[in-house]
Amino acid sequence: MARGRLQTSRSLRSSNSLHNRRANWLPSLKTRSNESHFMHTPISHPRIRITLATLACVALAACGDKQDTTVTATETPQVGVFIVTASETPITTELAGRASARAIAEIRPQVGGILEKRLFTEGALVKAGQVLYQIDASSYEAAYASAKAAVTKAEATLKSSEVTARRNEGLARIDAISQQTAEDSQAAVEENRAALDVAKAALETARIDLEHTRITSPINGRVDISVAIPGALLTANQSTALTTVRQLDPLVVDVKQSSVELLRLRQELKAGKLRARGQEVPVKLILEDGSEYAHEGRLQFDGVSVDESTGMVTLRALVPNPEGVLLPGMYVRAQVWEGSIQDALLVPQEGITRRPSGDAIAMVVGDDGRIAERRLSLGRTVGNQWLVNAGLKPGDKVVVEGLKKVALGDLATAVPVSSDAAASSAAAH
């Protein structure tokens, strides 16, 4: 009996435990059949009601989060815009060129002899008239002294003949001597005067030769290396130069421009599209390392002929070079001022896109705050900007940042940015 009651008690407890577990499992059932059975079963157990209420709150909270996310996603995006303004804009063209010395002097001896001294430091600046070499002058000094003595002798001979001629002229008047003798005396005077002139010329030649033993620089400039050393035998006007002097301040820069561009420039000036700047046309140089040269040059002349093989015209600029930064043969890029355009419209390159057809397009924020498209007619580039000939007007807001966040017709908030900021942003991306 006792064992039977014990088994009955265990069975009751097991049945109650199973009933409780079923009550707890019921709200979490996911199968469609169980959901259908559950929905058609009257809900009377308090724990089931509490569980369902909790699930409903969680579902409502999730829906609220989705609605907030949707609202945030539809907020008006901000785009950076460049506000178009009209201003007078200088127009320059960048041309490749080479620097060259304004004057070059190849130093050669004009008399022969043994080289005694070199009187300069290679690579130094020299002045016009500065002595560079000294040739042994002993033989030229002797020749000069001899020529000087010959002049003195000729002067004495002339003086004696003049005295004789005057005396014979007086004697001929009183018929003391024949007229022929008097005339011969006068002819001797003329002959001796000519001999004196020859002697003086020989003296001048000797002086010049003596002076040429001191070889000087004919120009101001920087002297090159010397190919002659003391003791070398030099000959007059030899083919090999002893050294070279180049005038480097100011310095000449020759640049090339196509004849087509030159014609276009002149036509624009004639039509009034470009405003000229008088005769003084400035030229800025960009050095080989990309740095800007500190001194501004001036255009000296346009080319007077066109190279038949290249179709290019040579332009020459004169550029100050006081520090000697520029050297002959150095490659430079010259920015030549062509003129200026009044009321020019410039737009950063970041605000311009092109269709596959090649049409230039700009996206703008209209007065209604919506993105609109403008088709443009472009001119040349000015720095990192495009010159707009048609399609925009002053005050237009061209999108230069955040273009990927908007589409045609979208609302957008315009945030003004400068052209430099737009260029920096584009470089960063």
C-alpha positions as CSV (number, residue, x, y, z in Angstrom):
1,M,0.0,0.0,0.0
2,A,2.7,2.4,1.0
3,R,4.6,1.7,-2.2
4,G,1.5,2.2,-4.2
5,R,0.8,5.7,-2.7
6,L,4.4,6.7,-3.3
7,Q,4.2,5.9,-7.0
8,T,0.8,7.7,-7.3
9,S,2.4,10.8,-5.6
10,R,5.3,10.8,-8.1
11,S,3.0,10.5,-11.0
12,L,1.0,13.5,-9.9
13,R,4.1,15.6,-9.5
14,S,5.4,14.5,-12.9
15,S,2.0,15.4,-14.4
16,N,2.1,18.9,-12.8
17,S,5.7,19.5,-13.9
18,L,4.8,18.6,-17.5
19,H,1.8,20.9,-17.5
20,N,3.9,23.8,-16.3
21,R,6.6,23.2,-18.9
22,R,3.9,23.2,-21.6
23,A,2.5,26.4,-20.3
24,N,6.0,28.0,-20.5
25,W,6.8,26.7,-24.0
26,L,3.5,27.8,-25.6
27,P,4.5,31.5,-26.3
28,S,7.7,30.6,-28.1
29,L,6.4,28.1,-30.5
30,K,7.3,29.1,-34.1
31,T,5.7,26.5,-36.3
32,R,2.7,27.5,-38.3
33,S,0.5,24.7,-37.0
34,N,1.3,25.4,-33.3
35,E,0.7,29.2,-33.9
36,S,-2.8,28.3,-35.4
37,H,-3.7,26.1,-32.5
38,F,-2.4,28.7,-30.0
39,M,-4.4,31.6,-31.7
40,H,-7.6,29.5,-31.5
41,T,-7.1,28.5,-27.9
42,P,-8.6,30.8,-25.2
43,I,-5.9,32.7,-23.3
44,S,-6.6,32.3,-19.6
45,H,-3.3,31.7,-18.0
46,P,-1.8,34.9,-16.4
47,R,1.8,34.0,-17.3
48,I,0.8,33.7,-20.9
49,R,-0.8,37.1,-20.9
50,I,2.3,38.7,-19.4
51,T,4.6,37.0,-22.0
52,L,2.5,38.2,-24.9
53,A,2.4,41.8,-23.6
54,T,6.2,41.8,-23.4
55,L,6.6,40.5,-27.0
56,A,4.2,43.2,-28.2
57,C,6.2,46.0,-26.5
58,V,9.5,44.7,-28.1
59,A,7.9,44.6,-31.5
60,L,6.6,48.2,-31.2
61,A,10.0,49.4,-30.1
62,A,11.6,47.8,-33.1
63,C,9.1,49.5,-35.4
64,G,9.9,52.8,-33.7
65,D,13.6,52.4,-34.4
66,K,12.9,51.7,-38.1
67,Q,10.8,54.8,-38.4
68,D,13.6,56.9,-36.8
69,T,16.2,55.5,-39.1
70,T,14.0,56.3,-42.1
71,V,13.6,59.8,-41.0
72,T,17.3,60.3,-40.5
73,A,18.1,58.8,-44.0
74,T,15.7,61.2,-45.7
75,E,17.3,64.4,-44.2
76,T,18.5,66.9,-46.9
77,P,22.2,66.2,-47.7
78,Q,24.8,69.0,-47.6
79,V,26.9,69.7,-50.7
80,G,29.9,72.1,-51.1
81,V,29.2,74.8,-53.7
82,F,31.4,77.3,-55.5
83,I,29.5,80.6,-56.0
84,V,30.3,82.0,-59.5
85,T,31.5,85.6,-59.7
86,A,32.6,87.7,-62.6
87,S,36.0,89.4,-62.4
88,E,38.8,90.6,-64.6
89,T,41.1,87.7,-65.1
90,P,44.7,87.7,-66.5
91,I,45.3,85.2,-69.2
92,T,48.7,83.5,-69.4
93,T,50.2,80.8,-71.5
94,E,52.9,78.4,-70.4
95,L,55.6,77.7,-72.9
96,A,58.8,75.6,-72.6
97,G,62.1,77.3,-73.2
98,R,65.8,77.4,-72.5
99,A,67.9,79.9,-70.7
100,S,70.9,81.3,-72.6
101,A,73.6,83.9,-71.9
102,R,72.8,87.4,-73.3
103,A,76.4,87.7,-74.5
104,I,79.2,85.2,-74.9
105,A,82.9,86.1,-75.4
106,E,85.4,83.4,-76.4
107,I,88.8,84.5,-75.2
108,R,91.7,84.0,-77.7
109,P,95.1,85.5,-77.9
110,Q,95.6,88.2,-80.5
111,V,99.4,87.9,-80.4
112,G,101.7,84.9,-80.0
113,G,104.0,84.1,-77.2
114,I,104.6,82.2,-74.0
115,L,101.8,82.3,-71.4
116,E,103.2,83.7,-68.2
117,K,100.2,84.0,-65.8
118,R,96.5,83.2,-65.4
119,L,95.0,86.1,-63.4
120,F,91.5,84.9,-62.6
121,T,89.7,82.3,-60.6
122,E,87.7,79.8,-62.7
123,G,84.0,80.4,-62.3
124,A,84.3,83.9,-60.9
125,L,82.6,87.0,-62.0
126,V,84.8,89.3,-64.1
127,K,84.4,92.8,-65.3
128,A,84.9,94.2,-68.8
129,G,88.6,95.1,-69.2
130,Q,89.8,92.8,-66.4
131,V,93.1,91.1,-67.2
132,L,92.7,87.3,-67.5
133,Y,96.1,86.2,-68.9
134,Q,99.6,87.7,-69.2
135,I,101.8,86.7,-72.2
136,D,105.6,87.2,-72.1
137,A,105.9,90.8,-73.3
138,S,109.7,91.3,-73.6
139,S,109.8,91.0,-77.3
140,Y,106.8,93.3,-77.7
141,E,108.3,95.9,-75.4
142,A,111.5,95.9,-77.5
143,A,109.4,96.3,-80.7
144,Y,107.6,99.2,-79.1
145,A,110.8,100.9,-78.1
146,S,112.2,100.4,-81.6
147,A,109.1,101.9,-83.2
148,K,109.2,104.8,-80.8
149,A,112.8,105.5,-81.8
150,A,111.9,105.3,-85.5
151,V,109.2,108.0,-84.9
152,T,111.8,110.2,-83.2
153,K,114.2,109.8,-86.1
154,A,111.5,110.5,-88.6
155,E,110.5,113.7,-86.8
156,A,114.1,114.9,-86.8
157,T,114.5,114.1,-90.5
158,L,111.3,116.0,-91.3
159,K,112.4,119.0,-89.3
160,S,115.7,119.1,-91.1
161,S,114.1,118.8,-94.5
162,E,111.6,121.6,-93.6
163,V,114.5,124.0,-92.7
164,T,116.3,123.1,-96.0
165,A,113.2,123.7,-98.0
166,R,112.6,127.1,-96.5
167,R,116.2,128.2,-97.1
168,N,116.2,127.0,-100.7
169,E,112.9,128.7,-101.3
170,G,114.5,132.0,-100.4
171,L,117.6,131.4,-102.5
172,A,115.5,130.6,-105.4
173,R,113.7,134.0,-105.3
174,I,117.1,135.7,-105.8
175,D,118.1,133.2,-108.4
176,A,120.9,132.0,-106.1
177,I,119.9,128.4,-106.8
178,S,117.8,126.9,-109.5
179,Q,114.0,126.5,-109.1
180,Q,114.5,122.7,-109.5
181,T,116.6,122.6,-106.4
182,A,114.0,124.4,-104.4
183,E,111.2,122.1,-105.6
184,D,113.3,119.0,-104.8
185,S,113.7,120.4,-101.2
186,Q,109.9,120.8,-100.9
187,A,109.4,117.3,-102.2
188,A,111.8,115.9,-99.6
189,V,109.7,117.6,-96.9
190,E,106.6,115.8,-98.0
191,E,108.5,112.5,-98.3
192,N,109.8,112.9,-94.7
193,R,106.3,113.8,-93.4
194,A,104.9,110.6,-94.9
195,A,107.8,108.6,-93.4
196,L,106.9,110.1,-90.0
197,D,103.3,108.9,-90.4
198,V,104.5,105.4,-91.2
199,A,106.8,105.4,-88.2
200,K,103.9,106.6,-86.0
201,A,101.6,103.8,-87.4
202,A,104.3,101.3,-86.6
203,L,104.6,102.7,-83.1
204,E,100.8,102.3,-82.7
205,T,101.0,98.7,-83.9
206,A,103.8,97.9,-81.5
207,R,101.7,99.5,-78.7
208,I,98.7,97.5,-79.5
209,D,100.7,94.3,-79.7
210,L,102.3,95.1,-76.4
211,E,98.8,95.8,-74.9
212,H,97.5,92.5,-76.3
213,T,100.0,90.6,-74.2
214,R,97.6,91.4,-71.4
215,I,94.5,89.3,-72.4
216,T,91.3,91.0,-71.0
217,S,87.6,90.2,-70.9
218,P,85.5,92.3,-73.3
219,I,82.3,91.9,-71.3
220,N,81.0,91.5,-67.7
221,G,80.1,88.0,-66.8
222,R,81.1,84.7,-65.3
223,V,84.4,83.1,-66.6
224,D,84.5,79.4,-67.5
225,I,87.4,77.0,-66.9
226,S,90.8,77.7,-68.5
227,V,92.2,75.3,-71.1
228,A,95.6,77.0,-71.1
229,I,98.3,76.8,-68.4
230,P,101.3,79.0,-67.8
231,G,104.2,78.0,-70.0
232,A,102.0,77.1,-73.0
233,L,102.9,78.6,-76.4
234,L,100.0,80.7,-77.8
235,T,99.5,81.8,-81.3
236,A,97.6,84.8,-82.5
237,N,93.9,84.1,-83.2
238,Q,94.3,80.4,-82.6
239,S,91.2,78.2,-83.1
240,T,91.1,77.0,-79.5
241,A,89.7,79.5,-77.0
242,L,91.6,79.9,-73.8
243,T,88.3,80.3,-71.8
244,T,84.8,81.7,-72.2
245,V,83.0,84.6,-70.5
246,R,79.2,84.6,-70.4
247,Q,77.0,87.5,-69.4
248,L,74.4,86.0,-67.0
249,D,72.7,89.1,-65.7
250,P,70.3,89.8,-67.3
251,L,69.8,86.5,-69.0
252,V,67.9,85.6,-72.1
253,V,65.1,83.0,-72.2
254,D,63.9,81.8,-75.6
255,V,60.5,80.0,-75.7
256,K,58.5,78.5,-78.5
257,Q,54.9,79.2,-79.4
258,S,52.9,77.7,-82.2
259,S,52.0,80.1,-85.1
260,V,48.4,79.0,-84.7
261,E,48.3,80.2,-81.1
262,L,50.0,83.4,-82.0
263,L,47.4,84.2,-84.6
264,R,44.6,83.4,-82.2
265,L,46.1,85.7,-79.6
266,R,46.4,88.6,-82.1
267,Q,42.8,88.0,-83.3
268,E,41.5,88.1,-79.7
269,L,43.3,91.3,-79.0
270,K,42.0,92.8,-82.2
271,A,38.4,91.7,-81.4
272,G,38.6,93.2,-77.9
273,K,38.2,89.8,-76.1
274,L,41.6,90.3,-74.5
275,R,42.9,93.6,-73.1
276,A,46.6,94.3,-73.8
277,R,49.0,95.6,-71.2
278,G,51.0,98.0,-73.2
279,Q,54.5,97.3,-74.3
280,E,55.6,95.7,-71.0
281,V,54.6,92.1,-71.2
282,P,55.6,90.3,-68.0
283,V,57.1,86.8,-68.0
284,K,57.3,84.4,-64.9
285,L,59.5,81.4,-64.9
286,I,59.0,78.0,-63.4
287,L,62.3,76.2,-62.7
288,E,63.1,72.5,-63.3
289,D,62.3,71.6,-59.7
290,G,58.8,73.2,-59.9
291,S,59.6,76.3,-57.9
292,E,58.8,79.7,-59.1
293,Y,61.7,82.0,-60.0
294,A,61.9,85.1,-57.8
295,H,62.4,87.7,-60.5
296,E,59.9,88.6,-63.3
297,G,61.2,89.1,-66.8
298,R,60.0,91.1,-69.7
299,L,59.1,89.9,-73.2
300,Q,61.6,91.5,-75.7
301,F,60.1,90.6,-79.0
302,D,57.9,88.1,-80.9
303,G,59.4,86.0,-83.5
304,V,59.8,87.4,-87.0
305,S,59.7,84.1,-88.8
306,V,58.1,80.6,-88.4
307,D,60.2,77.5,-88.3
308,E,59.1,75.6,-91.4
309,S,59.8,72.2,-89.8
310,T,58.0,72.7,-86.5
311,G,55.5,75.6,-87.2
312,M,56.8,77.4,-84.1
313,V,57.7,81.0,-83.4
314,T,60.5,82.0,-81.1
315,L,59.7,84.5,-78.3
316,R,62.6,86.1,-76.3
317,A,62.4,87.3,-72.8
318,L,65.0,89.2,-70.8
319,V,65.1,88.1,-67.1
320,P,67.2,89.6,-64.2
321,N,69.6,87.1,-62.7
322,P,71.4,88.9,-59.9
323,E,71.9,85.8,-57.7
324,G,73.1,83.7,-60.6
325,V,70.3,81.1,-60.1
326,L,69.7,80.7,-63.8
327,L,72.4,79.1,-65.9
328,P,72.8,78.9,-69.7
329,G,71.1,75.8,-71.1
330,M,68.7,75.4,-68.1
331,Y,65.2,74.2,-69.0
332,V,62.4,76.5,-67.8
333,R,58.7,76.9,-68.2
334,A,57.7,80.5,-69.0
335,Q,54.3,81.9,-68.1
336,V,53.8,84.7,-70.6
337,W,51.1,87.2,-69.9
338,E,48.8,87.5,-73.0
339,G,46.2,89.9,-71.7
340,S,43.1,90.0,-69.5
341,I,39.4,89.2,-69.8
342,Q,36.9,91.4,-68.2
343,D,33.9,89.8,-66.4
344,A,35.4,86.4,-66.8
345,L,33.5,83.4,-65.1
346,L,35.9,80.8,-63.6
347,V,34.8,77.5,-62.1
348,P,37.0,74.9,-60.3
349,Q,37.7,71.9,-62.4
350,E,36.2,69.7,-59.7
351,G,32.8,71.2,-60.5
352,I,32.9,70.2,-64.2
353,T,32.2,66.7,-65.6
354,R,32.0,65.4,-69.1
355,R,29.5,63.1,-70.7
356,P,30.7,60.3,-73.1
357,S,29.7,62.6,-75.9
358,G,32.2,65.2,-74.6
359,D,29.7,67.8,-73.4
360,A,30.8,69.7,-70.4
361,I,28.2,69.5,-67.5
362,A,28.0,71.3,-64.2
363,M,25.5,70.5,-61.4
364,V,24.1,73.6,-59.6
365,V,21.9,74.1,-56.6
366,G,18.9,76.2,-57.9
367,D,16.9,78.8,-56.1
368,D,14.4,76.1,-55.1
369,G,17.2,74.2,-53.4
370,R,17.1,71.4,-55.9
371,I,20.0,69.9,-58.0
372,A,19.9,71.1,-61.6
373,E,22.1,70.4,-64.6
374,R,23.8,73.0,-66.8
375,R,25.5,72.4,-70.1
376,L,28.6,74.6,-70.5
377,S,30.7,76.0,-73.2
378,L,34.3,76.1,-71.9
379,G,37.3,78.1,-72.9
380,R,40.9,77.6,-71.6
381,T,42.1,76.5,-68.2
382,V,43.3,79.2,-65.8
383,G,45.3,77.5,-63.1
384,N,43.0,74.9,-61.6
385,Q,39.9,76.5,-63.0
386,W,37.9,76.5,-66.2
387,L,37.0,79.6,-68.1
388,V,33.3,79.4,-68.8
389,N,32.1,81.0,-72.0
390,A,28.4,80.1,-71.7
391,G,26.0,78.1,-69.5
392,L,26.5,79.9,-66.1
393,K,25.9,83.3,-64.7
394,P,27.2,85.2,-61.7
395,G,25.6,83.9,-58.5
396,D,25.2,80.3,-59.7
397,K,26.0,77.7,-57.1
398,V,28.1,75.0,-58.7
399,V,28.4,71.7,-56.7
400,V,32.1,70.9,-56.2
401,E,31.9,68.6,-53.1
402,G,29.4,65.8,-52.3
403,L,28.2,65.3,-55.8
404,K,27.8,61.5,-55.2
405,K,25.3,62.1,-52.4
406,V,22.7,63.7,-54.7
407,A,20.9,63.1,-58.0
408,L,19.2,65.4,-60.5
409,G,16.2,67.0,-58.9
410,D,17.1,66.2,-55.2
411,L,16.9,68.7,-52.5
412,A,20.3,69.8,-51.1
413,T,21.7,72.2,-48.7
414,A,24.4,74.5,-50.3
415,V,27.5,75.1,-48.2
416,P,29.9,77.7,-49.9
417,V,33.5,76.7,-50.3
418,S,36.4,78.5,-52.0
419,S,38.1,77.3,-55.1
420,D,41.3,76.5,-53.2
421,A,39.3,74.4,-50.7
422,A,37.7,72.5,-53.6
423,A,41.1,71.8,-55.2
424,S,42.5,70.6,-51.9
425,S,39.5,68.3,-51.4
426,A,39.9,66.9,-54.9
427,A,43.6,66.3,-54.3
428,A,42.9,64.5,-51.1
429,H,40.4,62.1,-52.8
